[in-house]
Amino acid sequence: MPYSEQHVTSVRKWSDKTFSLTTTRPSNFQFENGEFVTIGLRPEGKLIARAYSIVSTNDADYLEFLSIHVPEGPLTSRLAQVREGDTVWVNSKATGSLTLKYIRPGRNLYLLSSGTGLAPFMCLIRDPEVYKTFERVILVHTVRTVPELAYKAEIEALTNERLFYVPTVTREPFKTPQRGADLFRTGELFTQLGLPQADPEHDRVMICGNPDMNKEMSTYLEHHGWVFTTHRGVGNFTTEKAFVLHNS
Ligand SMILES: Cc1cc2nc3c(=O)[nH]c(=O)nc-3n(C[C@H](O)[C@H](O)[C@H](O)COP(=O)(O)OP(=O)(O)OC[C@H]3O[C@@H](n4cnc5c(N)ncnc54)[C@H](O)[C@@H]3O)c2cc1C
């Protein structure tokens, strides 16, 4: 059976829409940094499980997840009530396309995220292999309100001349109100950071956000000489949706 029951070891609320939880790690569970796994609850015996990117790195003895709280959501309406000591079900098979295997080595690695799409990048920015593969890592995180800037203090503490962090907030006053995707497309991002314009020959992009942002950025990159990683070969950009629009 791929699912095992794991104990919740901590819960952290970021905003009325987002929270993180840490759990014990199944003993047989292996994954690549940047991958996702399904986790779930059995409220009336029947498993309700959803995909979650793993925030914690693969050398940690615990697992961490960053979650949305959808008030009517079958899983998260319940997951948001979970407390330390409760249990969740964790699948032991991880997968995903936001790992180092899905991108060619290069100069600067741009990690463009929105909302809970930050999760896999929290893992990657703490992976030493990433800094062996790229000269610099630029993490862009766009949210609507300031409290949704999950892990802001932790990320700021990690920043140095090789890790840049660009938080942006679109619906509340904030020093950077633009969407990350717009900053990238207008080139303002590179000017602000004092970096060369992103160039498909040298630089790489990973995208994890809402389905519209993923689509918009993928289309833009493909029209500007970037190559998406597919089964035909490893390119210079890769994406994962942070969620699926079931009702659209
Ligand atoms: C590859 C992959 C990785 C994912 N990783 C994460 C993750 O790390 N953290 C996370 O919170 N969710 C993640 N999701 C979404 C997650 O699988 C669930 O959809 C989410 O937990 C809500 O579950 P639910 O049963 O409450 O509602 P669902 O019925 O699954 O979703 C209801 C609606 O809520 C909206 N929604 C769902 N998830 C989100 C979200 N994350 N942000 C904004 N709106 C959303 C969508 O409009 C969706 O149609 C991921 C999804 C995929 C496909």
The ligand as an SDF file (V2000), in Angstrom:
LIG
                    3D

 53 58  0  0  0  0  0  0  0  0999 V2000
    1.3030   18.9780   -9.2880 C   0  0  0  0  0  0  0  0  0  0  0  0
    0.4760   19.6820   -8.2310 C   0  0  0  0  0  0  0  0  0  0  0  0
    1.0970   20.1550   -7.0710 C   0  0  0  0  0  0  0  0  0  0  0  0
    0.3510   20.8180   -6.0960 C   0  0  0  0  0  0  0  0  0  0  0  0
    0.9920   21.3110   -4.9920 N   0  0  0  0  0  0  0  0  0  0  0  0
    0.2690   22.0040   -4.0740 C   0  0  0  0  0  0  0  0  0  0  0  0
    0.9130   22.5730   -2.9230 C   0  0  0  0  0  0  0  0  0  0  0  0
    2.1320   22.4440   -2.7160 O   0  0  0  0  0  0  0  0  0  0  0  0
    0.1360   23.2670   -2.0490 N   0  0  0  0  0  0  0  0  0  0  0  0
   -1.2170   23.4250   -2.2420 C   0  0  0  0  0  0  0  0  0  0  0  0
   -1.8710   24.0670   -1.4230 O   0  0  0  0  0  0  0  0  0  0  0  0
   -1.8280   22.8850   -3.2910 N   0  0  0  0  0  0  0  0  0  0  0  0
   -1.1280   22.1760   -4.2000 C   0  0  0  0  0  0  0  0  0  0  0  0
   -1.7700   21.6170   -5.2700 N   0  0  0  0  0  0  0  0  0  0  0  0
   -3.2460   21.6930   -5.3020 C   0  0  0  0  0  0  0  0  0  0  0  0
   -3.8000   20.5540   -4.4310 C   0  0  0  0  0  0  0  0  0  0  0  0
   -3.5620   19.3260   -5.0900 O   0  0  0  0  0  0  0  0  0  0  0  0
   -5.3130   20.7120   -4.1230 C   0  0  0  0  0  0  0  0  0  0  0  0
   -5.9980   21.1460   -5.2560 O   0  0  0  0  0  0  0  0  0  0  0  0
   -5.5370   21.6950   -2.9840 C   0  0  0  0  0  0  0  0  0  0  0  0
   -4.9570   21.1800   -1.8250 O   0  0  0  0  0  0  0  0  0  0  0  0
   -7.0310   21.9270   -2.7140 C   0  0  0  0  0  0  0  0  0  0  0  0
   -7.6240   20.6920   -2.4300 O   0  0  0  0  0  0  0  0  0  0  0  0
   -9.1770   20.6270   -2.0730 P   0  0  0  0  0  0  0  0  0  0  0  0
   -9.6030   19.2040   -2.1020 O   0  0  0  0  0  0  0  0  0  0  0  0
   -9.4440   21.3780   -0.8030 O   0  0  0  0  0  0  0  0  0  0  0  0
   -9.8750   21.4150   -3.2610 O   0  0  0  0  0  0  0  0  0  0  0  0
   -9.8570   21.0420   -4.8160 P   0  0  0  0  0  0  0  0  0  0  0  0
  -11.2010   20.4810   -5.1890 O   0  0  0  0  0  0  0  0  0  0  0  0
   -8.6540   20.2240   -5.1580 O   0  0  0  0  0  0  0  0  0  0  0  0
   -9.6850   22.4770   -5.4650 O   0  0  0  0  0  0  0  0  0  0  0  0
  -10.7940   23.3750   -5.5320 C   0  0  0  0  0  0  0  0  0  0  0  0
  -10.3810   24.6180   -6.2730 C   0  0  0  0  0  0  0  0  0  0  0  0
   -9.5320   25.3910   -5.4360 O   0  0  0  0  0  0  0  0  0  0  0  0
   -8.5640   26.0670   -6.1930 C   0  0  0  0  0  0  0  0  0  0  0  0
   -7.2240   25.6650   -5.7020 N   0  0  0  0  0  0  0  0  0  0  0  0
   -6.7910   24.4120   -5.4500 C   0  0  0  0  0  0  0  0  0  0  0  0
   -5.5210   24.4160   -5.0130 N   0  0  0  0  0  0  0  0  0  0  0  0
   -5.1460   25.7090   -4.9900 C   0  0  0  0  0  0  0  0  0  0  0  0
   -3.9360   26.3480   -4.6290 C   0  0  0  0  0  0  0  0  0  0  0  0
   -2.8720   25.6400   -4.1970 N   0  0  0  0  0  0  0  0  0  0  0  0
   -3.8810   27.6790   -4.7190 N   0  0  0  0  0  0  0  0  0  0  0  0
   -4.9540   28.3870   -5.1510 C   0  0  0  0  0  0  0  0  0  0  0  0
   -6.1280   27.8370   -5.5050 N   0  0  0  0  0  0  0  0  0  0  0  0
   -6.2230   26.5080   -5.4280 C   0  0  0  0  0  0  0  0  0  0  0  0
   -8.8040   25.6800   -7.6380 C   0  0  0  0  0  0  0  0  0  0  0  0
   -9.6140   26.6420   -8.2440 O   0  0  0  0  0  0  0  0  0  0  0  0
   -9.5220   24.3970   -7.5420 C   0  0  0  0  0  0  0  0  0  0  0  0
  -10.3160   24.1420   -8.6790 O   0  0  0  0  0  0  0  0  0  0  0  0
   -1.0460   20.9720   -6.2660 C   0  0  0  0  0  0  0  0  0  0  0  0
   -1.6730   20.4630   -7.4170 C   0  0  0  0  0  0  0  0  0  0  0  0
   -0.9270   19.8560   -8.4030 C   0  0  0  0  0  0  0  0  0  0  0  0
   -1.6170   19.3410   -9.6330 C   0  0  0  0  0  0  0  0  0  0  0  0
  1  2  1  0
  2  3  1  0
  2 52  2  0
  3  4  2  0
  4  5  1  0
  4 50  1  0
  5  6  2  0
  6  7  1  0
  6 13  1  0
  7  8  2  0
  7  9  1  0
  9 10  1  0
 10 11  2  0
 10 12  1  0
 12 13  2  0
 13 14  1  0
 14 15  1  0
 14 50  1  0
 15 16  1  0
 16 17  1  0
 16 18  1  0
 18 19  1  0
 18 20  1  0
 20 21  1  0
 20 22  1  0
 22 23  1  0
 23 24  1  0
 24 25  2  0
 24 26  1  0
 24 27  1  0
 27 28  1  0
 28 29  2  0
 28 30  1  0
 28 31  1  0
 31 32  1  0
 32 33  1  0
 33 34  1  0
 33 48  1  0
 34 35  1  0
 35 36  1  0
 35 46  1  0
 36 37  1  0
 36 45  1  0
 37 38  2  0
 38 39  1  0
 39 40  1  0
 39 45  2  0
 40 41  1  0
 40 42  2  0
 42 43  1  0
 43 44  2  0
 44 45  1  0
 46 47  1  0
 46 48  1  0
 48 49  1  0
 50 51  2  0
 51 52  1  0
 52 53  1  0
M  END
$$$$
